[in-house]
Amino acid sequence: MTTDDPSPRRLPPLRALQAFAAVVRHDGMRRAAEHLHLSHAALSQHVQHLEEVFGLRLLDRSGGGRARPTALGREYGEALIAGFEQIEAATARLRLRGDESRRLVLGAPTSLSVSLLLPRIEEFGADAGFDLQLFCPAAAADLAHSRIHALLMHGDPREQGLQGELLFEQALLPVASPELIARLDPQRWWQDATPGVRVLHVVSDGWRHDWPAWFGEDPSTWPLPHLSLSSPMPAISAALAGQGIALMYPRLIADRLASGELRALPSPYPAQLKRLYLAWLPQAQGSGRLERVRDWLGELLGGRAAI
């Protein structure tokens, strides 16, 4: 057999495989073409080339509407998608390994990054000898796909198959502006029907269950009206503007409490604890850079406890 002879193990062109995987992922040609920045004609050529290679129909064009993958086409496309995802994940891991001596990417909640980490990050980098970069907002999926090296999270890392460390825990405080508090009975504010008084309910991960832990899962039964907000930062801003009562942990609003811009109210029920963890993948255990960042966060945020 010469080197020009076709081989049963020879793969079709990579662009054609990527194109067909996109067709299956997006369940049609139009959205796949938009995703790949290809014309419909160019994408159709890639698919037709694959059909010629295999001698099989991969798309059903008989309906008169948009072409959809055949059963064989969908099976092949889903295998391609899985393969490309593995390649992308391995590439991301290798890229991060290549950066090991120069940087560490820390995923963190936006509120924590803005209030506590960003003002001190340059000082850390100058002392540590490598760059600490923030990626926010971030979730466990970003860690699993190696987009980040470590993650600050409110949930227990072990519940998601990660390793981690409890950095701190603090009791949540109801807080409001002095102007709003002046209109309330501070000792029974949660029963106060003063017009305009409401709770500021943060609905993002790690926060959405905070008010419900006191008042129940159904906001319609709460003793006060509520305003839903996407993250702690707008809730803090709304509280500063006298628009409601926020439920925060003191370390996140330490400057506001110290200046008197926000003041704490009595908790109507036993105080809830907000916990912050540093999480990492098991294979990162023992990394010198991770140890350095962990020590810095421990000093910055307070005492910590291994889990």
C-alpha positions as CSV (number, residue, x, y, z in Angstrom):
1,M,0.0,0.0,0.0
2,T,1.4,3.4,-0.9
3,T,1.3,6.4,1.3
4,D,-1.4,7.9,-1.0
5,D,-3.8,5.0,-0.5
6,P,-6.8,5.6,1.6
7,S,-6.6,3.9,5.0
8,P,-9.6,2.8,7.1
9,R,-8.0,4.5,10.1
10,R,-7.5,7.9,8.4
11,L,-9.6,10.7,9.8
12,P,-11.7,13.1,7.7
13,P,-10.5,16.8,7.8
14,L,-10.7,18.4,11.2
15,R,-12.7,21.4,9.9
16,A,-15.4,19.0,8.6
17,L,-15.5,17.2,11.9
18,Q,-15.8,20.5,13.8
19,A,-18.5,21.7,11.5
20,F,-20.6,18.5,11.8
21,A,-20.2,18.5,15.6
22,A,-21.6,22.1,15.6
23,V,-24.6,21.0,13.5
24,V,-25.5,18.3,16.0
25,R,-24.8,20.5,19.0
26,H,-27.0,23.3,17.7
27,D,-29.5,20.9,16.1
28,G,-29.4,22.5,12.6
29,M,-27.4,24.3,10.1
30,R,-28.3,28.0,10.7
31,R,-27.2,28.3,14.3
32,A,-24.1,26.1,13.6
33,A,-23.1,28.4,10.8
34,E,-23.5,31.5,13.0
35,H,-21.5,29.9,15.8
36,L,-18.6,28.9,13.4
37,H,-18.8,32.2,11.4
38,L,-19.3,30.3,8.2
39,S,-21.7,30.7,5.4
40,H,-24.5,28.2,5.0
41,A,-22.9,27.0,1.7
42,A,-19.5,26.5,3.3
43,L,-21.0,24.5,6.2
44,S,-23.0,22.4,3.8
45,Q,-19.9,21.6,1.9
46,H,-18.2,20.3,5.0
47,V,-21.2,18.0,5.8
48,Q,-21.5,16.7,2.2
49,H,-17.8,15.9,2.3
50,L,-18.3,13.7,5.4
51,E,-21.3,12.0,3.8
52,E,-19.2,11.2,0.7
53,V,-16.3,9.9,2.9
54,F,-18.7,7.5,4.7
55,G,-21.1,6.8,2.0
56,L,-23.9,7.5,4.5
57,R,-26.5,10.2,4.9
58,L,-25.8,12.2,8.1
59,L,-28.5,14.9,7.7
60,D,-32.1,14.4,6.8
61,R,-33.0,17.0,4.2
62,S,-36.4,15.5,3.2
63,G,-38.7,17.6,5.3
64,G,-38.5,20.7,3.3
65,G,-37.6,22.7,6.4
66,R,-34.3,22.8,8.2
67,A,-32.0,19.8,7.9
68,R,-31.7,17.6,11.0
69,P,-29.2,14.9,11.9
70,T,-30.2,11.3,11.1
71,A,-29.9,8.7,13.8
72,L,-26.5,7.7,12.6
73,G,-25.5,11.4,12.2
74,R,-26.6,12.2,15.7
75,E,-24.7,9.3,17.2
76,Y,-21.5,10.3,15.4
77,G,-22.0,14.0,16.2
78,E,-22.4,13.3,19.9
79,A,-19.2,11.3,19.9
80,L,-17.4,14.1,18.2
81,I,-18.8,16.6,20.7
82,A,-17.6,14.5,23.6
83,G,-14.2,14.1,22.0
84,F,-13.8,17.9,21.3
85,E,-14.8,18.7,24.9
86,Q,-12.1,16.3,26.2
87,I,-9.5,18.0,23.9
88,E,-10.6,21.4,25.1
89,A,-10.4,20.4,28.8
90,A,-7.0,18.8,28.3
91,T,-5.8,21.9,26.4
92,A,-7.0,24.2,29.2
93,R,-5.2,22.1,31.9
94,L,-2.0,22.1,29.9
95,R,-2.2,25.8,29.3
96,L,-2.6,26.4,33.1
97,R,0.3,24.1,33.8
98,G,2.4,26.1,31.4
99,D,1.5,29.2,33.4
100,E,2.4,27.6,36.8
101,S,5.5,29.6,37.4
102,R,3.9,32.9,36.4
103,R,0.3,33.1,37.8
104,L,-2.6,31.6,39.6
105,V,-6.1,32.2,38.6
106,L,-8.5,32.5,41.5
107,G,-12.2,32.2,41.0
108,A,-14.3,34.3,43.4
109,P,-17.7,35.9,43.9
110,T,-17.8,39.4,42.4
111,S,-18.8,41.1,45.7
112,L,-15.8,39.6,47.6
113,S,-13.4,40.4,44.8
114,V,-14.5,44.1,44.6
115,S,-14.6,44.7,48.4
116,L,-11.7,42.7,49.7
117,L,-9.4,41.2,47.1
118,L,-8.8,43.7,44.4
119,P,-7.5,46.5,46.7
120,R,-4.8,44.1,48.0
121,I,-3.9,41.9,45.0
122,E,-1.0,43.9,43.6
123,E,0.7,43.9,47.0
124,F,0.3,40.1,47.1
125,G,1.8,39.7,43.7
126,A,4.8,41.8,44.5
127,D,5.6,39.7,47.5
128,A,4.7,36.3,46.1
129,G,6.7,36.5,42.9
130,F,3.8,35.4,40.7
131,D,0.6,37.1,39.4
132,L,-2.7,36.4,41.2
133,Q,-5.5,36.9,38.7
134,L,-9.2,37.0,39.6
135,F,-11.9,35.3,37.6
136,C,-15.4,36.3,38.6
137,P,-18.1,35.4,38.9
138,A,-16.9,31.8,39.1
139,A,-18.4,28.4,39.9
140,A,-17.3,24.8,40.5
141,A,-17.7,24.1,36.8
142,D,-14.9,26.6,36.1
143,L,-12.6,24.6,38.4
144,A,-13.6,21.3,36.9
145,H,-12.8,22.6,33.4
146,S,-9.5,24.1,34.5
147,R,-10.4,27.6,33.7
148,I,-9.2,28.5,37.2
149,H,-6.7,27.0,39.7
150,A,-8.7,27.6,42.9
151,L,-12.1,28.8,43.9
152,L,-13.6,30.8,46.7
153,M,-17.1,29.5,47.3
154,H,-19.9,29.5,50.0
155,G,-20.9,25.9,49.6
156,D,-18.9,22.9,51.1
157,P,-16.4,21.8,48.3
158,R,-16.7,18.1,49.4
159,E,-20.3,18.1,48.2
160,Q,-19.0,18.7,44.6
161,G,-16.1,16.2,44.8
162,L,-13.5,18.9,45.5
163,Q,-10.9,19.4,48.1
164,G,-11.0,22.6,50.2
165,E,-10.5,24.5,53.4
166,L,-12.9,26.5,55.5
167,L,-11.4,30.0,55.6
168,F,-14.0,31.7,57.9
169,E,-17.5,31.7,59.1
170,Q,-19.5,34.8,60.3
171,A,-23.0,35.4,61.6
172,L,-25.2,37.2,59.1
173,L,-26.5,40.6,60.2
174,P,-29.5,42.5,59.0
175,V,-28.2,45.9,58.1
176,A,-29.8,49.2,56.8
177,S,-28.9,52.8,56.5
178,P,-29.3,55.1,59.5
179,E,-32.0,57.0,57.7
180,L,-34.1,53.9,57.3
181,I,-33.5,52.6,60.8
182,A,-34.7,56.0,62.2
183,R,-38.1,55.2,60.7
184,L,-38.3,51.8,62.3
185,D,-38.8,50.2,65.7
186,P,-35.4,48.6,65.8
187,Q,-36.5,45.9,68.3
188,R,-39.3,44.6,66.1
189,W,-38.4,45.8,62.6
190,W,-39.4,42.6,60.9
191,Q,-43.0,43.2,62.1
192,D,-42.9,46.9,61.1
193,A,-45.4,47.9,58.5
194,T,-43.8,51.3,57.8
195,P,-44.3,52.1,54.1
196,G,-41.3,51.4,51.9
197,V,-39.7,49.0,54.4
198,R,-38.6,45.8,52.7
199,V,-36.0,43.1,52.7
200,L,-33.4,42.9,50.0
201,H,-33.3,39.3,48.8
202,V,-30.1,38.2,47.0
203,V,-31.0,35.2,44.7
204,S,-27.6,34.2,43.5
205,D,-25.9,30.9,44.5
206,G,-24.8,30.8,48.1
207,W,-27.3,33.6,49.1
208,R,-30.8,32.7,48.0
209,H,-31.6,30.7,51.1
210,D,-30.5,33.3,53.6
211,W,-33.8,35.2,54.2
212,P,-35.9,32.0,53.7
213,A,-34.0,30.4,56.6
214,W,-35.8,32.9,58.8
215,F,-39.0,33.7,57.1
216,G,-39.8,30.5,55.0
217,E,-39.4,29.5,51.4
218,D,-42.4,31.4,50.1
219,P,-41.7,35.1,49.9
220,S,-45.4,35.9,49.8
221,T,-45.7,34.8,53.4
222,W,-42.8,36.9,54.7
223,P,-43.6,39.6,57.3
224,L,-42.2,42.3,55.0
225,P,-42.2,42.9,51.2
226,H,-39.1,41.9,49.4
227,L,-37.0,43.1,46.4
228,S,-35.0,40.3,44.6
229,L,-31.5,41.2,43.5
230,S,-29.0,39.3,41.5
231,S,-26.0,39.5,43.8
232,P,-24.8,41.0,47.1
233,M,-23.3,44.2,45.5
234,P,-26.6,45.7,44.3
235,A,-28.1,44.7,47.7
236,I,-25.4,46.6,49.5
237,S,-26.0,49.6,47.2
238,A,-29.7,49.5,47.8
239,A,-29.2,49.3,51.5
240,L,-26.9,52.3,51.4
241,A,-29.5,54.2,49.5
242,G,-32.1,53.5,52.2
243,Q,-34.1,51.2,49.9
244,G,-34.3,48.2,52.3
245,I,-32.7,45.8,54.7
246,A,-29.8,43.6,53.5
247,L,-28.6,40.4,55.1
248,M,-24.8,40.4,55.0
249,Y,-21.8,39.1,56.9
250,P,-19.7,41.8,58.5
251,R,-16.4,41.1,56.7
252,L,-18.0,41.9,53.4
253,I,-19.2,45.4,54.6
254,A,-16.6,46.2,57.2
255,D,-15.8,49.6,55.8
256,R,-19.5,50.5,55.6
257,L,-20.1,49.5,59.2
258,A,-17.0,51.3,60.5
259,S,-18.1,54.5,58.7
260,G,-21.6,54.3,60.0
261,E,-23.1,54.2,56.5
262,L,-24.7,50.9,57.4
263,R,-25.9,49.8,60.9
264,A,-26.8,46.4,62.2
265,L,-30.3,45.5,63.4
266,P,-31.2,42.8,65.9
267,S,-31.6,39.3,64.4
268,P,-35.2,38.2,64.7
269,Y,-34.1,34.5,65.1
270,P,-30.9,32.7,66.0
271,A,-28.1,34.0,63.8
272,Q,-27.2,32.2,60.6
273,L,-23.6,31.5,59.7
274,K,-22.1,32.4,56.3
275,R,-19.1,30.1,55.4
276,L,-16.4,30.8,52.9
277,Y,-14.3,28.0,51.5
278,L,-11.2,27.8,49.3
279,A,-11.6,24.9,46.9
280,W,-9.2,23.1,44.5
281,L,-9.0,19.9,42.4
282,P,-7.5,16.9,44.2
283,Q,-4.6,16.9,41.7
284,A,-3.6,20.4,42.8
285,Q,-2.9,19.3,46.4
286,G,0.6,20.3,47.4
287,S,1.0,23.1,44.9
288,G,3.4,25.7,46.3
289,R,1.4,28.6,44.6
290,L,-1.8,27.3,46.0
291,E,-0.3,27.1,49.5
292,R,0.9,30.7,49.2
293,V,-2.5,32.0,48.1
294,R,-4.2,29.9,50.9
295,D,-2.0,31.5,53.5
296,W,-2.7,35.0,52.2
297,L,-6.4,34.4,52.2
298,G,-6.3,33.0,55.6
299,E,-4.5,36.1,56.9
300,L,-6.8,38.4,55.0
301,L,-10.0,36.8,55.9
302,G,-9.3,35.5,59.4
303,G,-8.9,32.1,61.0
304,R,-9.3,28.9,59.0
305,A,-10.0,25.3,59.6
306,A,-9.1,22.3,57.4
307,I,-11.8,20.1,56.1
